[in-house]
Amino acid sequence: MTRRGGSVTPTPLERATLRLFLPAAVLQGMWWAGYLLIPYVLAKSLHASTGLITLSAVLDNLGMFLALYWGHLLATRGQRRTYLVWAGIMGRLVMVLTLLVHTAVQMSLLLAVVYFFAAMVYPAQNNIFEQNFRPTLRGRYFGLATGIQNGVAVVASLGLGWILDRNADLFRYVYAALGVCGFLYLFLLSRAPVPEGTVPDPTPFRLRVPFPLPYRAVGPFLPGRIWRGLARPFADAMRIYREDRAFNWFEINFMTYGAAFMCLSPVVPVFLTEQLKLSYHEISTARVLVGQIGVALLGPLTGRVMDRYHPIRLSAVAFMLLAFYPVALDAAGVAGIGGSLKLVYLAFAIYTVGMAGVNITWNVGSMAFAPPGQGGYYQGIHVAMVGIRGTIGPLVGYAVFELWGLRAVFWLAFGLFTASSVSSWVLWRWMKRTGRVGGVAARG
């Protein structure tokens, strides 16, 4: 069986990578189910204020800004295995310390450590996608793993909701176990083979520091030299944005979509727990089971769609679908406690279909613009932009919520989702007109 652009049969390198990547996706699904419920655990188990939940959302996304540095260091120093192991230890395994957490502030401080190292994953992971998978099949393989990951997350969410409804304090043991699962996912990825002719990284068991220590990075202690070292990744990113207008526009559209998404992040947990009074079971059913089942079922399909039709076109459709997610939430608020649950489920059903497309384009879409060998660095820049919108978006959402209420936040998000979709379609037409479509097929 063949397809245009080559065989669909995995090469030996792809097969060896998939043997690790697909089983690891099961562990990632366990971690992901718990990760999605973190704001609700803060709200229900630890009784965090809206301000603290907002701060947690800001820290989560501010940590993504570090992907700019992690991606730059990976591009210049390599060591993807070491990056993945460090990300697993400091960004996942550290959650074992949840056993010692007793207050929302303590949990937020622990999460700050997790968020600081979380962005190490994406450049290293994309380095594997770029080096080990053919461009015409990256979306297919990532979509398959996404289906497994989110299928497991859907099932795990039912168990998590059942456990936490019976004893909300058991979150400590739940997140300690999920931290181990998250670490094992990244450890398995660290064992992925490298293409023939590529110098392999040192064994991760040595746990070498994946970034230069200050005295090794800059030599003598000179403030100007230190500043240039810190500023270089940012300057290089700005250069890429100036030179690659299509990638710049693609990032602007994702910034607009992300601003809508982040505006909602601090208010939806409060909306579901305080205004609608939903239980853990109802929240996990909506947020994870309903909210991820479409990503699980449609992940393989949307991966193939991206391979065939380009990330920009898939993003445009996905952003427009997501515009109706806050509309449905607004309707649930109007309906009140008695009739709201079905509308909440509808909102997350819309969300899951839209996110099935966004999940693929967010994770591997940037490689469609990257020169050979720069996929990990482009993804580092892409993820770093989450830090900007993730810092501003929740604060804007919180401010609008305090000034004008929930409905204003929902309709602001609707407008931003719609704008990102329209702009994506305009970008696609411009790329077609100027002959700048490349990297993947441009049909239709």
Secondary structure, DSSP 8 states (H G I E B T S, - for coil): -EETTEESS--HHHHHHHHHHHHHHHHHHHHHHHHHTHHHHHHHTS---HHHHHHHHHHHHHGGGGHHHHHHHHHHH--HHHHHHHHHHHHTGGGGGGGG--SHHHHHHHHHHHHHHHTTHHHHHHHHHHHHS-GGGHHHHHHHHHHHHHHHHHHHHHHHHHHHHH-GGGHHHHHHHHHHHHHHHHHHHHT----TTS-----GGG---SS--HHHHHSS--HHHHHHHHHHHHHHHHHHHHH-HHHHHHHHHHHHHHHHHHHHTTHHHHIIIIIS---HHHHHIIIIIIHHHHHHHHHHHHHHHHHHH-HHHHHHHHHHHHTHHHHHHHHHHHHHHHHHHHHHHHHHHHHHHHHHHHHHHHHHGGGGTS-TT-HHHHHHHHHHHHHHHHHHHHHHHHHHHHHH-HHHHHHHHHHHHHHHHHHHHHHHHHHHHHT---SS----
